[in-house]
């Protein structure tokens, strides 16, 4: 698509063959555009889009929003009339957090979850909405500073959109936990009727599926309504799929890294937990932007063809 880049790549024998192969693969829905065109536009967006700097801004705001949001949800748990909601929600938090970070906050989590603090509930509600909105607003801002995005919302509209998305994402999280609880109840009933031999296996697989659905739906929602430029993309898109796959791989690899190689706790003591968590959030921010850049690249290719 960019002749100077193609000329430079054609001078490398193996790369020249790969480029030729990529040009021969046409992507459905892109008006005859090839796989090479998508990859080239994608790489250009990553290299010229200051990806790590944008991820740093997102991770800081999201890290600031994380604890007030959890504080509000955990304070609300004693008021949720669903049996087993607290256990399943705490289990999901353990699954979402990297290794060696849960134990450091377990005592505080259990205290908030098992006691009713009405004053803390009202304060936590206001703080969580404000800071969670800032976190989502930072994500949308990171999207808008993409190399491929040319239109931006005004500041007030952007903040209102961020607030609505923050509330809806919170609802998606609670709904996922509630669905997981009813799924476990259904599996246990099937076992009581003798239709299943091992309910633990199905429960573990079901929780993994719900986790994947939570990531995919949340990411798709952010990508679809995150910017004015590419909001016409389908809710089910290549960027969301890429982000979900990279998130699963990152969770596995990061867990191995923390368990086997990381020495933050030995070097820095208890503050090492925060360093691990900050690194974890930063890596997830990069993955989120990588998926968005793929959607933005595809959207720009479609727009350029129409013009």
C-alpha positions as CSV (number, residue, x, y, z in Angstrom):
1,X,0.0,0.0,0.0
2,X,2.9,2.3,0.7
3,X,5.3,2.1,-2.2
4,X,8.6,3.2,-0.4
5,X,8.0,0.5,2.2
6,X,7.3,-2.1,-0.4
7,X,10.4,-1.1,-2.3
8,X,12.6,-1.5,0.8
9,X,11.0,-4.9,1.7
10,X,11.4,-6.2,-1.9
11,X,15.2,-6.0,-1.4
12,X,15.2,-8.7,1.3
13,X,14.7,-12.1,-0.3
14,X,12.7,-13.9,2.4
15,X,10.7,-10.9,3.3
16,X,9.9,-10.3,-0.4
17,X,8.4,-13.8,-0.6
18,X,6.3,-13.1,2.6
19,X,5.1,-9.8,1.2
20,X,4.0,-11.5,-2.0
21,X,2.2,-14.2,-0.1
22,X,0.4,-11.6,2.1
23,X,-0.7,-9.7,-1.0
24,X,-2.2,-12.8,-2.5
25,X,-4.5,-13.3,0.6
26,X,-7.6,-11.1,0.3
27,X,-9.5,-10.2,3.5
28,X,-13.3,-10.5,3.3
29,X,-15.1,-7.2,3.8
30,X,-12.2,-5.0,2.9
31,X,-13.1,-4.4,-0.8
32,X,-10.3,-6.5,-2.1
33,X,-7.6,-5.3,0.4
34,X,-4.9,-7.9,1.2
35,X,-3.5,-9.3,4.4
36,X,-0.3,-7.4,3.7
37,X,-2.2,-4.1,3.5
38,X,-3.8,-4.7,6.9
39,X,-0.5,-5.7,8.5
40,X,1.4,-2.7,7.0
41,X,-1.3,-0.2,8.2
42,X,-1.3,-2.0,11.6
43,X,2.5,-1.7,12.1
44,X,2.5,1.9,11.0
45,X,-0.1,2.7,13.6
46,X,1.9,1.0,16.3
47,X,5.2,2.6,15.4
48,X,3.8,6.1,15.0
49,X,1.2,6.0,17.6
50,X,3.3,6.3,20.8
51,X,1.8,3.1,22.1
52,X,3.8,2.7,25.3
53,X,3.2,6.4,26.3
54,X,-0.5,6.0,25.8
55,X,-0.5,2.8,27.8
56,X,1.3,4.5,30.6
57,X,-1.4,7.2,30.8
58,X,-4.2,4.6,30.8
59,X,-2.5,2.3,33.4
60,X,-2.1,5.2,35.8
61,X,-5.7,6.4,35.7
62,X,-7.0,2.8,35.7
63,X,-4.8,1.9,38.7
64,X,-6.2,4.9,40.5
65,X,-9.7,3.8,39.7
66,X,-9.3,0.1,40.5
67,X,-9.3,0.2,44.3
68,X,-12.2,2.7,44.8
69,X,-14.3,0.6,42.4
70,X,-13.5,-2.6,44.3
71,X,-14.2,-0.8,47.6
72,X,-17.7,0.1,46.4
73,X,-18.5,-3.4,45.0
74,X,-17.1,-5.1,48.1
75,X,-19.1,-2.8,50.4
76,X,-22.2,-3.6,48.4
77,X,-21.8,-7.3,48.7
78,X,-23.6,-7.8,52.0
79,X,-26.6,-6.2,50.5
80,X,-26.8,-8.4,47.4
81,X,-29.5,-11.1,48.0
82,X,-27.8,-13.8,46.1
83,X,-26.5,-16.8,48.1
84,X,-22.8,-17.4,47.3
85,X,-22.3,-14.0,45.5
86,X,-19.6,-13.0,47.9
87,X,-17.6,-16.2,47.5
88,X,-17.8,-16.2,43.8
89,X,-17.0,-12.5,43.5
90,X,-13.9,-12.8,45.7
91,X,-12.9,-15.8,43.6
92,X,-13.2,-13.8,40.4
93,X,-11.0,-11.1,41.9
94,X,-8.4,-13.7,42.7
95,X,-8.5,-14.9,39.1
96,X,-8.2,-11.4,37.7
97,X,-5.3,-10.4,39.9
98,X,-1.7,-11.6,39.4
99,X,-0.1,-14.1,41.8
100,X,1.3,-12.9,45.1
101,X,-1.0,-9.8,45.2
102,X,-4.2,-11.3,46.6
103,X,-2.7,-12.3,50.0
104,X,-1.6,-8.7,50.7
105,X,-5.2,-7.4,50.4
106,X,-7.1,-10.4,51.5
107,X,-7.6,-9.3,55.1
108,X,-9.0,-5.9,54.0
109,X,-11.2,-7.5,51.4
110,X,-12.7,-9.9,53.9
111,X,-13.3,-7.2,56.4
112,X,-15.2,-5.0,54.0
113,X,-17.1,-7.9,52.4
114,X,-18.4,-9.3,55.7
115,X,-19.3,-6.0,57.4
116,X,-21.8,-3.2,56.6
117,X,-20.3,0.3,56.4
118,X,-23.1,2.6,55.4
119,X,-20.8,5.7,55.5
120,X,-18.2,3.9,53.5
121,X,-20.8,2.9,51.0
122,X,-21.9,6.4,50.2
123,X,-18.3,7.7,50.1
124,X,-17.2,4.7,48.0
125,X,-20.0,5.2,45.6
126,X,-19.0,8.9,44.8
127,X,-15.3,8.2,44.7
128,X,-15.7,5.0,42.6
129,X,-17.9,6.7,40.0
130,X,-15.5,9.7,39.7
131,X,-12.3,7.7,39.6
132,X,-13.7,4.9,37.4
133,X,-15.0,7.5,35.0
134,X,-11.4,8.9,34.9
135,X,-10.1,5.5,34.2
136,X,-12.5,4.9,31.3
137,X,-11.9,8.4,30.1
138,X,-8.1,7.7,30.0
139,X,-8.8,4.6,27.9
140,X,-10.9,6.5,25.4
141,X,-8.3,9.2,25.3
142,X,-5.7,6.6,24.5
143,X,-7.9,5.4,21.7
144,X,-8.3,9.0,20.3
145,X,-4.6,9.6,20.1
146,X,-4.1,6.7,17.7
147,X,-2.3,7.5,14.5
148,X,-5.4,6.4,12.5
149,X,-8.0,8.4,14.5
150,X,-8.8,11.9,13.1
151,X,-12.0,12.9,14.9
152,X,-12.4,13.5,18.6
153,X,-15.4,14.2,20.9
154,X,-15.5,17.4,22.9
155,X,-14.4,17.2,26.6
156,X,-17.8,17.3,28.2
157,X,-19.3,14.7,25.8
158,X,-16.3,12.5,26.3
159,X,-16.6,12.6,30.1
160,X,-20.3,11.8,30.0
161,X,-19.7,8.9,27.6
162,X,-17.0,7.6,29.9
163,X,-19.3,7.8,32.9
164,X,-22.0,5.8,31.2
165,X,-19.5,3.2,30.0
166,X,-18.0,2.9,33.5
167,X,-21.4,2.2,35.0
168,X,-22.3,-0.3,32.3
169,X,-18.9,-2.1,32.7
170,X,-19.6,-2.4,36.4
171,X,-23.0,-3.9,35.7
172,X,-21.4,-6.4,33.2
173,X,-19.0,-7.5,35.9
174,X,-21.8,-8.1,38.5
175,X,-24.0,-9.8,36.0
176,X,-21.1,-12.2,35.0
177,X,-20.6,-13.1,38.7
178,X,-24.4,-13.7,39.2
179,X,-24.6,-15.8,36.0
180,X,-21.6,-17.8,37.2
181,X,-23.4,-18.6,40.5
182,X,-26.5,-19.8,38.8
183,X,-24.4,-21.9,36.4
184,X,-22.8,-23.6,39.5
185,X,-26.2,-24.3,40.9
186,X,-27.3,-25.8,37.7
187,X,-24.2,-28.1,37.5
188,X,-24.8,-29.2,41.1
189,X,-28.4,-30.1,40.3
190,X,-27.4,-32.1,37.3
191,X,-24.9,-34.0,39.6
192,X,-27.7,-34.7,42.1
193,X,-29.8,-36.2,39.4
194,X,-26.9,-38.4,38.3
195,X,-26.4,-36.8,34.9
196,X,-22.9,-35.6,35.7
197,X,-20.1,-37.5,37.4
198,X,-17.6,-34.6,38.1
199,X,-19.2,-31.3,38.8
200,X,-15.8,-29.6,39.7
201,X,-14.6,-30.1,36.1
202,X,-17.6,-28.4,34.6
203,X,-17.6,-25.6,37.1
204,X,-13.9,-24.8,36.4
205,X,-14.5,-24.9,32.7
206,X,-17.6,-22.8,33.0
207,X,-15.8,-20.1,35.1
208,X,-13.0,-20.0,32.5
209,X,-15.7,-19.5,29.7
210,X,-17.4,-16.7,31.8
211,X,-14.0,-15.0,32.2
212,X,-13.4,-15.1,28.5
213,X,-16.9,-13.7,27.8
214,X,-16.3,-10.9,30.4
215,X,-13.1,-9.9,28.7
216,X,-14.5,-10.1,25.2
217,X,-17.7,-8.3,25.8
218,X,-16.1,-5.5,27.8
219,X,-13.4,-5.0,25.2
220,X,-15.9,-5.1,22.3
221,X,-18.0,-2.5,24.1
222,X,-15.0,-0.2,24.5
223,X,-13.9,-0.6,20.9
224,X,-17.4,0.0,19.5
225,X,-18.2,3.2,21.3
226,X,-14.8,4.4,22.3
227,X,-14.3,6.8,19.4
228,X,-16.3,8.6,16.8
229,X,-14.1,7.5,13.9
230,X,-14.5,3.7,14.1
231,X,-17.8,3.3,16.1
232,X,-19.4,1.8,13.0
233,X,-17.4,-1.4,13.5
234,X,-19.3,-4.6,14.4
235,X,-19.5,-5.6,18.1
236,X,-17.7,-8.8,17.1
237,X,-14.5,-7.7,15.5
238,X,-10.9,-8.7,14.9
239,X,-9.5,-6.4,17.5
240,X,-11.6,-7.8,20.3
241,X,-10.6,-11.3,19.4
242,X,-6.9,-10.4,19.3
243,X,-7.1,-8.6,22.7
244,X,-9.0,-11.6,24.3
245,X,-6.4,-14.1,23.0
246,X,-3.4,-11.9,24.1
247,X,-5.0,-11.4,27.5
248,X,-5.4,-15.1,28.1
249,X,-1.8,-15.7,27.0
250,X,-0.5,-12.8,29.1
251,X,-2.3,-14.0,32.2
252,X,-0.6,-17.4,31.9
253,X,2.8,-16.1,31.1
254,X,2.7,-13.3,33.7
255,X,1.6,-15.8,36.4
256,X,4.6,-18.0,35.5
257,X,6.9,-14.9,35.6
258,X,5.7,-13.8,39.0
259,X,5.9,-17.3,40.5
260,X,9.2,-18.4,39.0
261,X,11.3,-15.3,38.2
262,X,10.0,-12.1,39.8
263,X,11.7,-11.0,43.0
264,X,9.9,-7.8,43.8
265,X,8.8,-8.9,47.2
266,X,12.3,-9.9,48.2
267,X,13.8,-6.6,46.9
268,X,11.1,-4.1,48.0
269,X,9.1,-5.9,50.7
270,X,5.4,-5.4,50.8
271,X,5.6,-2.6,48.2
272,X,6.6,-5.2,45.7
273,X,2.9,-6.2,45.5
274,X,2.0,-2.8,44.1
275,X,4.9,-3.0,41.6
276,X,3.6,-6.3,40.3
277,X,0.1,-5.0,40.1
278,X,1.2,-1.8,38.2
279,X,3.2,-3.9,35.8
280,X,0.2,-6.1,35.3
281,X,-2.1,-3.2,34.5
282,X,0.4,-1.6,32.2
283,X,0.7,-4.8,30.1
284,X,-3.0,-5.1,29.9
285,X,-3.2,-1.5,28.7
286,X,-0.7,-2.3,25.9
287,X,-2.8,-5.3,24.9
288,X,-6.0,-3.2,24.9
289,X,-4.3,-0.6,22.6
290,X,-3.0,-3.3,20.3
291,X,-6.5,-4.6,19.7
292,X,-7.8,-1.1,19.1
293,X,-5.0,-0.3,16.6
294,X,-6.0,-3.4,14.6
295,X,-9.6,-2.2,14.4
296,X,-8.5,1.4,13.6
297,X,-6.2,0.0,10.8
298,X,-9.1,-1.9,9.2
299,X,-11.4,1.1,9.5
300,X,-8.9,3.4,7.8
301,X,-8.4,0.9,5.0
302,X,-12.2,0.8,4.4
303,X,-12.4,4.6,4.5
304,X,-9.5,5.1,2.1
305,X,-11.1,2.6,-0.4
306,X,-14.5,4.4,-0.3
307,X,-12.8,7.7,-0.9
